[in-house]
């Protein structure tokens, strides 16, 4: 287990380093001067040169990259005009927002986390549960209704479902407030009321996909030899389905769930835009629109980090879910 963890951590670090190099080359090594996009339109030539010097853009590209990575691990001095010392992890300074990128992320990242994690719990519980029950009652009325509902929701677009829910529950019935983020420890009730539409929207669409996937995997597993052997030995159905069949069927679902959650944590752009919530995804879109290169590069790194960590967690879960899997 320790050897496997070390391998996965080294691989994860390698992937993140590769992403950092590629994103740096894309945003800072292009012929276009990044300062023209980061400095306000009223910047004169003197201020442009000062910003270029403060950001270290006159230094060799290798030195620029080394300073950027140094800031992530040990912090760096951004200069008096940019707030002075930037503690690790320092992701640069945004002239568009007039603050360190780390401060921006400290404000918007909890919003995305509070949208994605509860929604993921909902879509996994509903999707996997419905898919498994549908598979165990194949051909029944419940199975047919389940297939119809999942096919319907899987074909809908997120922004359409979100707009319909807003129209019904916020503007027509007025039983929910306009979606907004309130810290959970500040007011748990308002936290749930402000984000419940985003959770339901994501859960409806993703649970439809997971229900169909779970049903297919469970039906395939139920036809395996080890399940038939367990039945032939007289093992109780609950033990056959819950202990053996479910654990074997859920392995590929865990893989996809890890990737989906990791990608969603990198920014639920459509969800945040639909409900007007300022999270990581909406911040990334605004950064692209405004040419805020430090924020864009930091978003790429954070998104890659979430995906890599999700993959490592999924690999570790394999050994606990499916006894046929051995880590080495």
C-alpha positions as CSV (number, residue, x, y, z in Angstrom):
1,X,0.0,0.0,0.0
2,X,2.8,2.5,0.9
3,X,4.6,1.7,-2.3
4,X,1.5,2.2,-4.3
5,X,0.8,5.5,-2.6
6,X,4.3,6.7,-3.3
7,X,4.0,5.8,-7.0
8,X,0.6,7.6,-7.3
9,X,1.9,10.7,-5.5
10,X,5.0,10.9,-7.7
11,X,2.8,10.5,-10.8
12,X,0.4,13.2,-9.5
13,X,3.3,15.6,-8.9
14,X,4.6,14.8,-12.4
15,X,1.3,15.5,-14.0
16,X,0.9,18.8,-12.1
17,X,4.4,19.9,-13.1
18,X,3.6,19.1,-16.7
19,X,0.4,21.1,-16.5
20,X,2.2,24.1,-14.9
21,X,4.8,24.1,-17.7
22,X,2.2,23.9,-20.5
23,X,0.0,26.6,-18.9
24,X,2.9,28.8,-18.3
25,X,4.1,28.5,-21.9
26,X,0.6,29.1,-23.2
27,X,0.0,32.3,-21.2
28,X,3.4,33.8,-20.6
29,X,5.7,32.6,-23.4
30,X,3.4,33.7,-26.3
31,X,4.5,36.5,-28.5
32,X,1.6,38.7,-27.2
33,X,2.6,40.9,-24.3
34,X,0.4,39.7,-21.3
35,X,0.7,43.1,-19.6
36,X,-1.6,44.7,-22.2
37,X,-4.4,42.4,-21.0
38,X,-3.7,42.7,-17.3
39,X,-3.2,46.4,-17.0
40,X,-6.2,48.7,-17.3
41,X,-6.9,50.5,-20.6
42,X,-5.7,53.8,-19.3
43,X,-2.2,52.5,-18.7
44,X,0.5,54.6,-20.3
45,X,3.8,53.3,-21.5
46,X,5.5,54.1,-18.3
47,X,3.0,52.2,-16.2
48,X,3.1,49.2,-18.6
49,X,6.8,49.0,-18.2
50,X,6.5,49.2,-14.4
51,X,3.9,46.4,-14.3
52,X,6.1,44.3,-16.6
53,X,9.0,44.8,-14.2
54,X,6.9,44.1,-11.1
55,X,5.7,40.9,-12.6
56,X,9.2,39.9,-13.6
57,X,8.3,39.6,-17.3
58,X,11.6,41.1,-18.3
59,X,13.4,38.2,-16.8
60,X,14.3,35.1,-18.8
61,X,11.3,32.6,-19.2
62,X,13.0,29.9,-17.2
63,X,13.6,32.4,-14.3
64,X,10.0,33.5,-14.5
65,X,8.7,29.9,-14.3
66,X,11.1,29.2,-11.4
67,X,9.9,32.3,-9.5
68,X,6.2,31.3,-10.1
69,X,6.8,27.8,-8.7
70,X,8.8,29.1,-5.8
71,X,5.8,31.3,-4.9
72,X,3.5,28.3,-4.8
73,X,5.7,26.4,-2.4
74,X,7.4,29.0,-0.2
75,X,5.8,32.3,-1.2
76,X,7.3,35.3,-2.9
77,X,7.6,39.1,-2.8
78,X,5.2,40.7,-5.3
79,X,6.5,44.2,-4.7
80,X,5.0,47.1,-2.7
81,X,2.6,48.0,-5.6
82,X,1.1,44.4,-5.4
83,X,0.7,44.1,-1.7
84,X,4.2,43.1,-0.7
85,X,4.9,39.6,0.5
86,X,2.6,36.9,-0.8
87,X,2.5,33.8,1.5
88,X,2.5,30.3,0.0
89,X,0.8,29.1,-2.0
90,X,1.2,32.3,-4.0
91,X,-0.4,32.1,-7.4
92,X,0.5,35.6,-8.6
93,X,-1.2,39.0,-8.6
94,X,-4.3,40.1,-10.6
95,X,-4.2,43.6,-11.8
96,X,-7.8,43.2,-13.0
97,X,-9.0,42.5,-9.4
98,X,-6.3,44.4,-7.7
99,X,-5.5,41.6,-5.3
100,X,-3.4,38.4,-5.1
101,X,-4.9,35.5,-6.9
102,X,-4.8,33.4,-3.7
103,X,-7.2,35.9,-2.1
104,X,-9.6,35.6,-5.0
105,X,-9.5,31.8,-4.7
106,X,-10.0,31.9,-1.0
107,X,-13.2,33.7,-1.6
108,X,-14.7,31.8,-4.5
109,X,-13.4,28.2,-4.0
110,X,-15.5,27.5,-0.9
111,X,-18.6,28.5,-3.0
112,X,-17.8,25.8,-5.6
113,X,-17.0,23.2,-2.9
114,X,-20.4,23.9,-1.3
115,X,-22.2,23.5,-4.6
116,X,-20.4,20.3,-5.9
117,X,-20.0,18.2,-2.8
118,X,-23.6,18.2,-1.6
119,X,-24.8,17.8,-5.2
120,X,-22.4,14.8,-5.7
121,X,-23.8,13.1,-2.6
122,X,-27.4,13.6,-3.9
123,X,-26.7,12.4,-7.5
124,X,-24.7,9.3,-6.3
125,X,-27.3,8.3,-3.7
126,X,-30.2,8.8,-6.1
127,X,-28.6,7.5,-9.2
128,X,-26.8,4.5,-7.8
129,X,-29.8,3.5,-5.6
130,X,-32.3,3.9,-8.4
131,X,-30.1,2.0,-10.9
132,X,-29.5,-0.9,-8.5
133,X,-33.2,-1.3,-7.6
134,X,-34.2,-1.1,-11.2
135,X,-31.7,-3.9,-12.1
136,X,-33.0,-6.1,-9.3
137,X,-36.6,-5.6,-10.6
138,X,-35.8,-5.8,-14.2
139,X,-38.9,-5.7,-16.4
140,X,-41.2,-4.4,-13.7
141,X,-43.2,-1.2,-13.7
142,X,-40.6,0.5,-11.5
143,X,-37.9,-0.4,-14.0
144,X,-39.8,1.0,-16.9
145,X,-40.6,4.2,-15.2
146,X,-37.0,4.5,-14.1
147,X,-35.7,4.0,-17.7
148,X,-38.1,6.7,-19.0
149,X,-37.2,9.2,-16.3
150,X,-33.5,8.7,-16.6
151,X,-33.6,9.0,-20.4
152,X,-35.6,12.2,-20.1
153,X,-33.3,13.9,-17.6
154,X,-30.2,12.7,-19.3
155,X,-31.3,14.4,-22.5
156,X,-31.9,17.8,-20.9
157,X,-29.4,20.6,-20.6
158,X,-28.3,22.0,-17.3
159,X,-29.1,25.7,-18.0
160,X,-32.6,24.7,-19.1
161,X,-33.4,22.7,-16.0
162,X,-31.9,25.5,-13.8
163,X,-33.9,28.2,-15.5
164,X,-37.2,26.1,-15.1
165,X,-36.5,25.6,-11.4
166,X,-35.7,29.3,-10.9
167,X,-39.0,30.2,-12.6
168,X,-41.0,27.8,-10.5
169,X,-39.6,28.1,-7.1
170,X,-38.1,31.6,-7.0
171,X,-40.3,33.8,-9.2
172,X,-43.6,31.9,-9.4
173,X,-44.1,30.2,-6.1
174,X,-41.6,32.4,-4.2
175,X,-40.8,29.7,-1.7
176,X,-37.0,30.0,-2.2
177,X,-34.8,33.1,-2.2
178,X,-32.6,34.1,-5.1
179,X,-29.7,31.6,-5.2
180,X,-26.7,32.9,-3.2
181,X,-23.9,31.6,-1.0
182,X,-24.1,31.9,2.7
183,X,-21.4,30.2,4.8
184,X,-22.8,27.1,6.5
185,X,-21.5,28.0,9.9
186,X,-23.0,31.5,9.6
187,X,-26.5,30.3,8.9
188,X,-27.1,26.6,8.0
189,X,-30.7,27.1,7.0
190,X,-30.0,30.0,4.6
191,X,-26.9,28.1,3.3
192,X,-29.2,25.2,2.2
193,X,-32.0,27.5,0.9
194,X,-29.5,29.5,-1.1
195,X,-27.9,26.5,-2.8
196,X,-30.6,23.9,-3.0
197,X,-31.6,24.7,-6.6
198,X,-28.0,24.3,-7.8
199,X,-27.8,20.9,-5.9
200,X,-31.1,19.7,-7.3
201,X,-30.2,20.8,-10.9
202,X,-26.9,19.0,-10.8
203,X,-28.4,15.9,-9.1
204,X,-31.3,15.5,-11.6
205,X,-29.0,15.5,-14.6
206,X,-26.1,13.4,-13.1
207,X,-28.3,11.0,-11.3
208,X,-30.0,10.1,-14.5
209,X,-26.6,9.1,-16.0
210,X,-25.5,7.2,-12.9
211,X,-28.9,5.4,-12.7
212,X,-28.5,4.0,-16.3
213,X,-24.8,3.1,-15.7
214,X,-25.6,1.4,-12.3
215,X,-28.4,-0.6,-13.8
216,X,-26.3,-1.8,-16.7
217,X,-23.4,-2.7,-14.4
218,X,-25.6,-4.5,-11.9
219,X,-27.4,-6.6,-14.6
220,X,-24.0,-7.6,-16.0
221,X,-22.7,-8.6,-12.5
222,X,-25.8,-10.6,-11.7
223,X,-25.0,-12.9,-14.7
224,X,-21.5,-13.6,-13.4
225,X,-20.6,-17.1,-12.2
226,X,-19.8,-16.1,-8.7
227,X,-23.3,-14.6,-8.2
228,X,-24.9,-17.8,-9.6
229,X,-22.7,-19.9,-7.3
230,X,-23.7,-17.9,-4.3
231,X,-27.3,-18.3,-5.1
232,X,-26.9,-22.1,-5.6
233,X,-25.3,-22.4,-2.2
234,X,-28.4,-20.9,-0.6
235,X,-26.9,-17.6,0.4
236,X,-29.5,-15.0,1.4
237,X,-30.4,-12.6,-1.4
238,X,-29.5,-9.6,0.7
239,X,-26.0,-10.9,1.2
240,X,-25.6,-12.0,-2.5
241,X,-26.8,-8.6,-3.8
242,X,-25.4,-6.3,-1.1
243,X,-22.1,-7.9,-0.3
244,X,-21.0,-9.5,-3.5
245,X,-22.9,-8.2,-6.6
246,X,-23.0,-4.6,-5.5
247,X,-19.3,-4.4,-4.6
248,X,-18.3,-5.8,-8.0
249,X,-20.8,-3.6,-10.0
250,X,-19.9,-0.4,-8.3
251,X,-16.2,-0.3,-9.2
252,X,-16.5,1.4,-12.7
253,X,-19.1,3.7,-11.2
254,X,-16.5,4.9,-8.6
255,X,-14.1,5.6,-11.4
256,X,-16.5,7.8,-13.3
257,X,-17.7,9.5,-10.1
258,X,-14.2,10.4,-9.2
259,X,-13.6,12.0,-12.5
260,X,-16.9,13.8,-12.5
261,X,-16.5,15.2,-9.0
262,X,-12.9,16.2,-9.7
263,X,-13.9,18.0,-12.9
264,X,-16.8,19.7,-11.3
265,X,-14.7,21.0,-8.5
266,X,-12.6,22.7,-11.1
267,X,-15.5,24.9,-11.8
268,X,-19.2,24.4,-12.4
269,X,-19.3,27.2,-15.0
270,X,-22.8,26.7,-16.3
271,X,-24.4,26.1,-12.9
272,X,-22.8,29.2,-11.4
273,X,-23.7,31.3,-14.3
274,X,-27.3,30.1,-14.4
275,X,-27.9,30.8,-10.8
276,X,-25.7,33.9,-10.6
277,X,-23.4,32.5,-8.0
278,X,-19.7,33.7,-7.9
279,X,-17.7,30.5,-7.7
280,X,-14.5,29.2,-9.3
281,X,-16.0,28.5,-12.7
282,X,-17.6,31.9,-13.1
283,X,-14.4,33.5,-11.9
284,X,-12.5,31.6,-14.6
285,X,-14.9,32.7,-17.3
286,X,-14.6,36.4,-16.2
287,X,-10.8,36.0,-16.1
288,X,-10.8,34.8,-19.7
289,X,-13.0,37.6,-20.8
290,X,-10.9,40.2,-19.1
291,X,-7.5,38.7,-20.1
292,X,-6.6,38.1,-16.4
293,X,-3.7,35.7,-17.2
294,X,-2.6,35.0,-13.6
295,X,-6.1,34.0,-12.6
296,X,-6.5,31.8,-15.7
297,X,-3.2,30.0,-15.1
298,X,-4.1,29.5,-11.4
299,X,-7.5,28.1,-12.4
300,X,-5.9,25.6,-14.7
301,X,-3.6,24.4,-11.9
302,X,-6.3,24.1,-9.4
303,X,-8.6,22.2,-11.8
304,X,-5.8,19.8,-12.6
305,X,-5.1,19.3,-8.9
306,X,-8.7,18.3,-8.2
307,X,-8.7,15.8,-11.1
308,X,-5.4,14.3,-10.0
309,X,-6.4,14.0,-6.4
310,X,-9.7,12.4,-7.4
311,X,-7.9,9.8,-9.4
312,X,-5.7,8.9,-6.5
313,X,-8.7,8.6,-4.2
314,X,-10.5,6.4,-6.7
315,X,-7.5,4.0,-7.0
316,X,-7.3,3.7,-3.2
317,X,-11.0,3.0,-3.0
318,X,-10.7,0.1,-5.4
319,X,-9.0,-2.1,-2.9
320,X,-11.7,-1.6,-0.3
321,X,-14.6,-2.0,-2.7
322,X,-13.6,-4.9,-4.8
323,X,-11.5,-7.7,-3.1
324,X,-10.3,-8.8,-6.6
325,X,-8.3,-5.6,-6.9
326,X,-4.8,-5.7,-5.4
327,X,-2.6,-2.6,-5.1
328,X,1.0,-3.0,-5.9
